[in-house]
Amino acid sequence: MTVEYVDAGEAIDQGTLSRKVGTAPAVVSNVTYERILDARSEPQNWLTYYGTYNGHRYSPLDQINTENVKRIGPAWMFQAGTSGMIAGASTYAFEATPIVVDGVMYVSGWDGWLWALDATNGQEFWRYKHAVPYDVSLCCGNVNRGVAVAKGKVFMVTANAHLLALDATTGKRVWDKTTGDVRAGESATQAPLVIKDLVIVGSAGGEFGVRGHLDAFEIDSGEHVWRCYMVPKPGEPGSETWPADGDAWARGGANPWLTGTFDPETNLLYVGTGNPAPDFDGGVREGDNLFTDSIVAVDVDTGRIRWHYQCTPHDVWDYDSISECILFESDGRKLLGHFDKNGYFFVVDRTNGELVQVTPFVDRIDWGAITRDGRVTPRKYPDKEGEPVHFYPGPAGAKEWTHAAYSPATELFYVPVQDTGATATRRRREFKESIPYWGAGVQVDADDMTGCISAFDANGEEKWRWRADLPMCASVLATGGDLVFAGEPSGEFNALDARTGEHLWKFQCGSGHHSSPITYQVDGKQYIAVPVGWGGWIEGFLPGMLGAGHGSALIVFALPD
């Protein structure tokens, strides 16, 4: 049963709006930290952003497998619409990871939307909308990448830097906390992460010259527990990597704008940090610029940085290191795998940050080289005002923010690869609050781009490659059925053999993929769910792909009954 109401007081006072609020089954009431910690034991659910804390994006479900995947088809579809286009100059995409708990799905969208759905048929239990002001400064799209659930609540960030806690059964707001200064250009796009009694979120907005930070809030009350800045202030460890004079550090970027991973044995949260600011003009921020473009290990109880590994010191190519940190073990060592935008696959010891190995995962890299000690030897960088410099990979990276997967069954990593270059022309700009602080003009190679899904072992050796005509700009999913699912910008959703890379199945979804598929099971039936819809800025990034459509939907596949 659903009921219609609008809480006008909340809409005016808090900038929020709830519509069509009904009741969902109370399945989240018994989702605890201990249950999320043991998420692998209930593969029928997808309890947290990566499926489990370790970032594998893997499910042992095997009802759909290499033998029968050719028979799957759409089981149901939820039409999310194209309302993101109303955001004026802003752009949108459906970039979320759905969460599924005992037959109920929670999925967020652009422009402040959140839906609770029946995971067997797409029936809507309730919807919620946070009214985001039109003048919010956004770098790269009006998007939201997902939610977290625990203790009867659903947690979501908003584009104007709020963290919301909603009642999971009704969609009514429980608490609302500000996470950043929206006037300075701070925003939020990531899926929150629940660890112990905390909800942890990171800031976005590095392109506006803000100082990135990670924040923890108490689940029940929303009380702010700690903040961890990713750029040290003068006198703190790492501050020597910034100019001693001036305040470059105060607008240094390093935003941790993607969800991290967690190891309960080390009690460390592993996050990637974004580019320094300005992105391309290194002349105003001499030094390595810690902790930008780094893998950072944070003590989850105190918010203190325990170690870091910097993938691109003194970045002038816009190579955020925000990509997922995949936790795995090999030869008795606790390791972390990270596919960086700069084109290299890093493996580090996750207990101390020691580099284990680094290898390229894309064919064309000419911006620089990484030595075995992990340092960068630059070859091309935009250091002269007004002089164009072309380099591979371009600022979009050899891998976008979208996620790789790891299968413990095959012991292989599966990575969506973008092989494209760009030209940057340095244009020095004075810093002004909430105004883009890039330091260059950038043009992407529209006529010279390709992509693939590649499988790598822990030593960085490529085991197979499935080639695509376009850059692969969506997360992949690995399953116990020895399958890898991957979507394309042109709308095709593909299934590959996880051991060989053989192409087994595809479906044209009618719109581009820029999100993260999941799998779950209800009443003994396995489903594959993928949000689709990529509008606005796809025209500039991938010219000619508008034929793939702008409509956004959640499409769910299954075997026929």
Steps between C-alpha positions, in 0.01 A plus 500: 500500500624851420376839610560847358619793706724804480659636817503868405671606822794270442521611138530864604720461807731221395490496121354150494188350349337159548235363265308178468625378835368158596642206689775258404561175690710568810796298370764759590412506870730204567787605270788546742873559465557132581268397219671727246835367622382151409322602178667224299296244699173633354565536126128533433539861621721792398543667838766760433646699213747244362295205626753445779747722684794367297393667175487182291170571320464121491209274588521121538149464353519253211145425388581716195820359354702453182272218384166682524576873494394518134144432620464795739275791413330797666297398805382851586591864449461813710479815288681780681435758227708794379425754770872562551496714187309772686817589686586773251870508426554195717526155348385163621554129482360195679818395685364316803564161654168351618482350850281192555387367839267199517300590192501880537717717275620850581643704212589867467497721192613841385342820627436371854278200424482178704262209445402189696384220269377143510806313371284234330292729278604864537188612683571826679458502878600863548709776347687793647639816343748747640449838335846608385542873422563572133810710565704222664852482353555154350810387315392195312131432517189505716545142617473272801678165529292320757384454857587311817260319734515406868286496815175581321642795307608584145787748466556723197711806418374789289658725240485795739712316759246352738489154656145373548368217715157374393269249660542191281137397530332836429762722333443773757804698604654414838790745497684733261860615547716736295828343386669788316491866396289514186580871455867412453418238236488192725248231409444128561434214257625179658312216665544521879671211678376362832776370730427412862274781630622752243386625160805617303490735200755694295486843342504592131584824322875493437453685170389804703808519719364354823687296763384139491383323813345179632230519769341255744154538653327296770229276352219566745537871571698636206754648741827593328775275640816586305637672191816398314644761264686361200729803462716574807510851637838662576688307766318171446669194346504543123476879507860521378372380159313829452640851456613645833357841411140569412190289539519254210441222754166654606361455148702188420228253394566131586127433541417137589187498283454123462402240759788329678564142609558368852709230669375417852829330587706814444208728596593709200278670244668523159404792277635654183546875477446734208713743304673806642363843415544658261493182294758588233692801628773360723688828512286631786545186714859377469573170674347152513172641641406237756255338545364561150487210252561255783378182660442602862445268797290658776440363849123464506469577872704820507505631143880516501711415195718196575679472165479616142630409159506772234436374146571829318715754688451860386219409260453735203294257289182479716567138601280458806584185696142465621452150354401211723750331731447125459608293801638151440764258625786336316785287634387576852516878456213742552498700178308779328450530123432837335451583130593868473388757244865550408501158327683292762385211718643536850519224761602607851522334839186622671652479848763766432467635142819337372501467119495138384475547124387747235418419137317678214147386415437711189693497172565870451686682777730788413443760773774342709634177645480344844826355631512192720525719808167653403625842396388686189738599220297759305534520124220736401332766710330833428759733650503787248217751482289462185702208358290186423635171635355165392526196727371146561290418692293817506352652817206258484758237585590155379215403734214725603356509855302187409621187671706193429406166655695211653396134500644282778394200288724593204742723696472754221424873492262626230548862402301729264763678290490831313769557240480863393714809510446872539664836448542746787596865457608672818306817578586645837202631695480673833308312766143619564268316735250264331646573153663211308873492576639279223803690377462375141266444211453135406392329180435123490598293194151440362619305195766285663354300785445137579452275798494148637436278798830348612570225752820527708654280764651635821840534330360737239509245218213535254324165455240601242347804334155562352523790259230765460454777247458766768653573840348282773347748741293281734581276796532126450350217707650155556292200612535142618351393168840587349353809336606860464227754418594830334302782340603725211431870426310390190242316713612136471514296819738205464582173673853359464655172609706591807772247420542556126340834411269333247199716419189303597201738495393860444188713530441851362365701795409809298725737694866526593657327802684703764398320818564184702306174444426264788351154546264367767251219562141492626298182558769292332517712183816689403476847348754731334415871544657791311409870502529654152483859382776738406398844380626855471879475497517174302467710184823680579684194623386247240372687193245315294377285788181696561318237296541275802226701664457727801230307686607363837378172639588212726493180294496164677580171325429137591456156352150421372267322742 
